[in-house]
């Protein structure tokens, strides 16, 4: 499992399920099930609801968060 998938799994676990994540970000559960990493347009919301810093959710985009 890649680091980005592990971080995604951690985020989903913090909210309880893919369904709860989907509800929290305003998309379908099927949409969340297709994620391989937290999409850039959902990073801020996922960070807010999970408490996981944006830089940890997407370390590959760290330069965007400064």
Number of C-alpha atoms within 10 A of each C-alpha: 5 9 13 17 15 14 19 22 16 15 22 19 14 15 16 11 15 19 17 17 23 18 13 14 16 12 12 15 15 11 12 22 12 8 11 14 18 21 14 11 9 11 18 17 14 23 17 11 14 15 11 17 15 20 16 15 26 20 15 10 13 12 8 10 11 6
